Amino acid sequence: MSIITIVLVFMMSIVGTVFLYQLLPVKFPLPLIQIATGAALAAGGFQVDFDPHIFLLLFIPPLLFLDGWRIPKDAFFSDLKPILSLAIGLVLVTILGIGWFIHWLIPTLTIATGFVLAAILSPTDPVALAAMTGNSPLPSRMGHILEGESLLNDASGLVAFNFAVAAVLTGSFSPGDAVAKFFLVAMGGILCGLFVVWLTGKCNNFLVRRTREEPAIQILISLLIPFSAYIIAEGIHVSGILASVAAGIGMHYEQLSGPRLPATRMKSSAVWNMLQTTLNGMIFLMLGEQLPRLIQTLPDVARQAGVNSPWYLLLYAVVITFALGGIRFCWVWLSMTLTVFRQKRRGQVITIRPRFSVLAVMALAGVKGAITLAGILTLPVTLANGSPFPGRELLIFLSMAVILMSLIIAAVGLPYMTRFIADDLPHTSGNGNVRAALNEAAINRLNELLSEPAENPEEEARRADAGNVLLEIYQRRLHYNDSDEDSDIGRELEKRASLEKEMQREAIIAQRNELFRLRRARNISDITFQQTLRAIDLKEESLH
C-alpha cells in the first residue's frame, strides 16, 4: 500500500472520528474512538509498516515544539520545582521501583529488561491527557504543572530508556557515567534548540526588515524549526526531544523581539491547530492499527512470559498500570507534604494541601501515549552476539496494554475526580490591570497625533473628528476597567458595552450576508469579494 494512500485514509479517518465524537450523545474520549477506528481498519486488511524512527522524527518534534511554544511561560518557570520533581525525580523513582517490581512479578524478565520497560512507561502524554479532560478541564495551575512535566519527562524517560537498552545489549552499566551523560545529553539538547531558534530569528528578522513579511513564509519557517532542532540535536548525539521543547519555549521569546503581523499570527494559529489535530489523530489511529497484530502474537508472548494462558498477560498489564498509578500517587503526596512542612517552618501561608482529590487527579493524569509507543517499538531485535533481545515481544505487549489501560482509567476517573478540585492549587496570574495600561497607551498616542500639525485645515478637521471619536471609545473602555464592579454604574456600563458588542456583531453579520448576495448576483468581482470578506472576518474575530 502506497504512503499516499495510507496518509489519505488516516486523514479521512480523523475527519470521521471527530464528527463521530461530536455527534455521540455520550462523550467518549476522542483518543479511544480513534484507537478503535485504527483497530477496525487493521481488521479490514489495512496495514501500515510502522517505522518508529520515522515516527519519532515526523510526529514528536512538532507536537512537543507546539506545547513548549504555547505553555504559559510565567506559570512554567514559577512552578519549575514541582515540574522537575515530577519530570526527573518521579521518573527515577519509577524506573527503580517499577523495574524491580516487574522483575519480581515476571521472573522471566531480567532486572535490566524490567528497567527498560519501566523507563519507557515513565513519560506521560499531554495530548491524551488534554483529550481526557476536554469536558472537565483541570484547574489552571495543575494543568500547567502536568503539561510542563510531560514536556520534560519525555526526554528524561527516553534517555533513561536508551541507557537501560544499552545495559541489556552490553551487559554492563555505570551509574556515574549514566548520570553524567544524562546531564550532557539534556543540556546539549536544550542549548541546541535555543541556538536554532536564536539563529533562525536573527536571520529572519534581518531579511524581513529588508524585504517584507510574508505570512506564508513565516508559517513555513515555524514548521521547519522543530524538525531542524531535532535533526541537529540527534546528529550531535544530544536529546532531540529536549531540543524541540526548548525551541518551542524559545520561540515565544524570539517573537517578542520582532512582533509579527496580525495576519501572520492568525494564519499561523490556524495552521498549527490543524497540524496538531492531524498528528494527534494519526498517533492514536496507528496505535489502534497495531492491536490486531499484537493480539495474534499473544500465544508466543505468553510462552515468553512463562505462563499457560494469555489472560495472565492482561493481569500483568493491569497490575503494572496500578503500580505506576500508586507510585505516582505516593510521590505527589510526599512532595506536597514536604512543601507544606517547609511552608509551616518558614511561617508562610500554606498554598497547597495534600487533599485526596488532588492526589487522585495527579495520579490519574499519568496517561501514557505516543512516546511510550514509539520508544518501545525501537527495541533492537537481537543483542550484540546475535541472540534475540530477551522478552522483546512481551515488553511491547505490556507497553501497549498499559497505554490503553491508562487511557481507559483516565477517561473514567478524571471527569469524576475533577469535580472536587475546583478551588485547589491556586495560581496567581500576576496580570495586573493590563487593559487599563493598554487603553492609557492608546489615549496618549491619540493625543500626540491630534497635537501634530496638519497639512491643511480640512485634513486637521478630519483628523480631529476621527481622533475624538477614538478618544471617546478608549476613555470609555478605561472607565469600564477602573469602575467598581459592585457599583450600579459599573454594572450598567458593562451591560452597555456587552450590548454594543452584540449589536456590532449583528451589523457585521448583515454586512457579510449582503456581500455574499452581491457576489451571487455578480455585482462585484471575486477579488473584491475575497478582500472584503477577509476584512469583515478580521473585524468579527476582533470582537472575541
N, C-alpha and C positions, 0 to 999 in steps of 0.2 A: 504494500500500500504506500503511495507516494506521500511525502511530507506535506504537500499542499492539501491533499485530501484529508489527512489527519487534522491539520490546523482548521480547515473549514468545518469539519464535523464537530470539533471541540467548540469552535466559536458559536455554531448554531445551537449546540447543546447548552452553552452558557446562557444564550438568549432565552431558550426554552425553560431552563430551570429557574431563571429569575422571574419570568412571568408566572410559572407554576407556583413559586414561593409567594408571590403577591396575591394569587387567586385562591390559595388554600385557606379554608376557614380557620383551621388550626395552624398556627405559625410554627412549623418545623424549622429548625436552623438550616439556612441555605447550604452550608458545607455538607450536611448529611444528605440533603436532596441531591447534590452534585455527586457525592460518592456513590449513592445508589444508581444514579444515571450512568456513571462510568462503569459500574459493575454490569448494568444491563447492556451497555454497548459491547463489553467484552464477552458476555454470554451470547450475544448475537453474532459473534465472529469478528468483532472489531478489535484488533490487536496493535499495540504500539511497542516498538523496540525501545525500551526505556534506557537511556544513557545517563546515569546520574551526574557525570561530569558536565555534560552539556546542560543538564537540568540546573545544576548549581550556577552555571555561567549565565543562562538566559533568564532565569526566574528570580533567584535570590537577590542579586545586586540591586536591580531597580526597586524591588519591594522594600528592602532594608534602607536604601537611599531615600525613598519617599517617606518612610516612617521617621528617619532621622531629620529630614527636612521639615516635616510638619509638626513634630512633637514640640510643645511649648518649651522653649529653651530655659526660661527662668524657673519653671517647675522642674525641669530635668536637673539643673545644676543645684537647685535648693534641696532636692531630695536625692542627691547623689550618694549619700551614705547608705540609706536603705536600698537603693538600686544596686550598688556594688555589693552589699550584703547578700542580696538575692542572686545577683549575676555571677559572683565569684565564690562567696562563702557557701551558699546553698549548693552550687554546682559541685564544689569539692566534697562537701559532706555527702551529697547524693552519690557521687562516684564511689567513695569509700564504703559508705553504709550499704547502699543497694548492691554494689558489686559483690561484697561478701555475702549478702543475703541471697543473691541469685545463685552463687556457688553452693550455698547451703541448701537452697530449695531444689536445685537441679544439679546433682553431683557430677553428672556427665560433662558439665561445663566447668572449665578450669577457672581459677581465680582471675587470671588475666582476661579471659573471654567474658567473665562476669563484669569486669571493669569496662570492657569495650561496650557492652550493652548498656550499662549504667551511664556511661559518658554520653552516648548518643541519645539517651532518653532524658538527659538533663535540660536541654534547651526547650523553651516554650514558644508558642506560636501566637503573635499578636493578631494575625489575620483571623485565625479560628476563634480566638477569644472575642474579638470585636463582633464576629458573626453571632456568637452565643449570647452576647449581651445587647444585641441590637434593639430588642423590645424592652429591655430593662437595664438601661445604662448604669455603669458604676459611678460612684462619686468621683469628682474630677481628680482629686489628689491620688486616690487609689488607682484610677485608670492611668495616670501619668507614671506612677511607680511601676506598674505592671508593664506598661509599654516600654519604659526605659530598661527594665530588666530583660525583656525579650530582645531588645536591640543588642545588649551586651552579652547575654548568656549564649546566644548563637555562636559567637566567636569562642568564648571560653569552653563551651561544650565540644565544639568541633576540634579545637586544638587538643583538648584532653582525649578526645576520641582517636585522633591521629597518633598521639603518644601511646595509647593503650594498644592500638593495632600494631605499632612498631614493636612494642614489647612482646606481643604474641609472635610476630614474624621472626624476631631476633632471639627471643628467649632471655633478654636482659633488660633491666630498667634501672635508671639512676634518678632518684627524686630530685637531687640537687640540680642535675643537668636539665631535668624537665621543667623545674621552676624557672631557671634562668632562661631557657629557650622560650617558655611561655611569655615572659615579660618582653623578651626581644621580639617575638612574633607579634605580640599585641601592640607594643609601642611602634614597631615598624609599620604595621597596618594603619594605625591612626595617623602617623606622620605622612604616610604615602597618600591617604585620602585627602588630608588637608592640603598637601602640596599640589595635588591635581586640581583641586578647586581653586586654590590661590593662583596658580599659573593660568588656568583657563579664564578666570575672572579678569586678570590683568590683561591678557591678550584680547579678550572680548571687549572690555571697556575701551581699550586703545583703538580697536577697529571701529566700534560703534561711534566714538567721538569724531572719527574722520570720515565716516560714511553716513549711515543712518540705521536705526533699529528696525529690524525685520522680525516680526513676531514668530514667523515660521522657523527662521534660523535659530532664534533664541530658544525655542522649544526643542529643536533638534540638538542643540548643544547640551541642554539639560538632560536629554535622554542618553547622550553619549557619555556623560561624566561618570555614572556608576559603573558602566562596563569598563571604561578606561581605568578607573581606580582599582577595580577588582583584578583586571588582567595584569596591570603593572605590579600590584602587590604580590600576586601569585607568582609572577615572573621573578621577583627578587626574594621569594620564599618567606613572605610575611603574610599576615592574615588578610585575605581579600574581603572577608566578611566585615571585619572592623574597618577596613579601608572604605567600603561602601557606606557604612554607618557614619564614619567621620566625615565623608564627603557630603552626606545629606545634612549633617549638623552645620558644617562649614558653609554650605550653600546659602543658608539663611543669612549669615553674616556677610557673605560676599555680595548678596543682593542689596544689603543696606548701604554698601559703598557706591552703588550705581543703580538708583531706582529705575525700574523698567516702566514702559508704557502701560496704561491700564489694559489696553487690548492684549498685550503680551501676557499679563497676569491672568486675565480671564480665559484666554485660549489655552494657556499652559495648564491651568487648573482642570479644564475640561479634558484635555488630552491625558493628563496623569490619572484622573479619575477613571477614564475608560481603560487605560492600561492596567491599573490596579484591579479593576473588576475582572478583566480578561485573564490576567496572570493568576489571580486567586482562584478563579473558576477552573482553569486548566490544572492547577495543582491538585485540587480535590477530585476532578474527573480522572486524572491519572492514578490517584490513589485508589479510587474505585475500580479502575480498569485492571489493576494488579490483583484484585481479590480473587476472581475465579481461578487464575493460575495458581495462586497461593493455596487455595483450598484443595486443588488437585494434588499438591505435594504433601498434604498432611500425613499420609501414612509413612512416607520417608522421614518426615520431620519427627514424627512420634518415635521412630526407631532411633534417631539421633539422640532424642531425649531419654531413651531407655525406658519408655512406658509402652503399655499394651494398647491403649486407646487414645485416639486424637482428642478426646474430651479432656484428658489431663492437660493438654496444651492450653486449652481455653481456661482451665482452672489456674494454671501458672500465670497466664496473662492477667487474670482478674486479681490474683494475689499481688503481683508486681505493681499493678496500677494502684491498688490501695496502699501498698507500701510507699510508693512515690508520694501519694497524697498525704500519708501520715507523717513522713519525714519533713515534707514541706510545711504541714500544719505546726509541727513541733518547732521548726526553725523560726517561723514567723512569730510564734508565741514567745520563744526565747528572746528574739530581737526586740519585740515590743516591751517585754517585761524589763529587759536591761535598760531600754530607753526611759521607761517610767522611773526606774530606780535612780538613774543618773539625774533626771529632772528633779526628783524629790531631794536628792543630796545637795543640789545646787540651789534649791529653793525656787525653782522655776515653775511656771504654770504648766500643768500636765496637759499636753496637746493630744495625746493618743492614749487609748486604754485597750488592753488586750481582751476585747469582748469576743465571745464565741462567734457571733455573726461575722465579724471582720475576719477572724481566723479561718472560718469555714469558706468564705468567699475567696480569700487569698489562696487557700489550698485547692479549691475547685478551679481556680484560674490557671493552674499549671497545665494548660492544654498543650498537647504535642501536635506537631504538624509537619510542615514542609522540610525543615532542616533535618528532623529525625528520619523522614522518608528518604531524602536524598543521601544523607550520610550513611545509613545502614546499607544501602544498595551499592556503595563504593567499596564494600569489603572485598579484599582480594580472594580469588578462588583457591589459590594454593599458597603454601608457605615457600620460604626460600629454597628448601630442599626438595620441592616438588610435591610434597604431601598435601592433601586437602586442608583448607582452613578449618580448624575444629569448630563444629557446630554452626557453620555459616547459615544454612537454611533455617535452623532453629532460631538463630538470632534475628534473622529477617522476619520470620513469622511473629515472634514475640514483639518486635518493634512495631509492626503494622497493627497487631492486635491491640497493643497499648494505645496507639494513636486513636483507633476507633473507639475504644472504651473511654478514654479521656474526653473525647468529643461528646459521647452519649451522656456521660455523667455530668459534664458541664452544661449540656443542653437541658437536662432535667433539673439540676441543682441550683445553677446560678440564677435563673429567673425567680426562683422561690426565695433564696437567701438574700438577694439584693434588696428585697423589700424592707429588711431590718437594719440597713446600714446607711440610711439617707443622711444622718447627721454625724457620722463617724468620719475620722481622718479629715478634719477641716484643712483648708488651704487658703492662705491669704493671697489674693490676687495682686495687690500692690499697684493697681491701675491708677488710683487717684481720680481726680476729676479731669480725665483726659479730654472729654468732649468740650468742657469749658475752655481748656487751654487751646484746643484747635479752633474753636469759634473766635476766641480773642485774637489768635494769629490772623485769621481771615479778616476780622474787623480792622486790625491795624494795617494790613496790606491794602484794603479798600480805601482807607483814609489817606494812605500815601498816594494811591493812584488819583484820588479826587483832588489832591493838593497840587498835582503836577500840572504845568501849563499846557493848554491845548493849542492846536494849530490855528483854529478859528472859533468864533463864538458858537457856531452850530455844533461843532464837534464837542465843545465843552458842555453844551446843554445836553447832548445825547449821553455823554459820559456821566454827568451829574444825575440824569434821570435813571440810568441803569444802575449806577453805584448806590444811589439812595434806596432803590428797591432791594438790592442785595444786602445793604447795611441793615435794613429793617428786618430781613429774614434772619441774618446771623445774630442780631441783637435779641430777637425773639427766642432763637434757639438757646442763646446764652442765658436768657431769663428762665427758660424751662429747666436748664440744668441746675441753676442756682436756687430755684424755688424750693420751698419746703414741701416734700411730697405729702405731708399730712395736712397741709393747709387747703382750704377750699379753692383758693386762687390757683395753687399748683395743680390740683386735680382738674380744674376747669381748663387750664392751659394744655395739659396733657391730652384731654379729650379733644380739644380743638385741633391739636397737632395730629392726632390719630385720624380725625375726620378729614383734615386737609390732605393727608397722605392717601387715604382711601379714595377721596374724590379725584385726586391727581391720577391714581392708578386707573380709575374708571375712564378718565379722559384719555389716557394713553391707550387703553383697550379700544376705545372708539376710534382713535387715530389709526390704529393698526387695522381694524376692520375696514375702514374707509380706504386705506392703502391697498388692501387686498382686492376690494371692489374695483378700484381704479385700474389695477393690473389685469384683473379678469376681463374688464371692458376694453383693454388695450389702449387706455388713455395715457399711460406712462410707459417708458421703456423699461426693460428688465434691469439695466444698470441703475437707473434712478430708483426702481423698486428695491433692489438689494441694498443700496446705500442708505435709503431712508428707513428701511426695516431694521438695519443694524443700529442706526441711531435711536430708533424707538425702543428697541430691545435693551440697549445700554441704559436708556433713561429709566425704563421699568425696573431693571436689575438694581439700579442705584437706590430704589425705594426700599429694597430689602436690607 
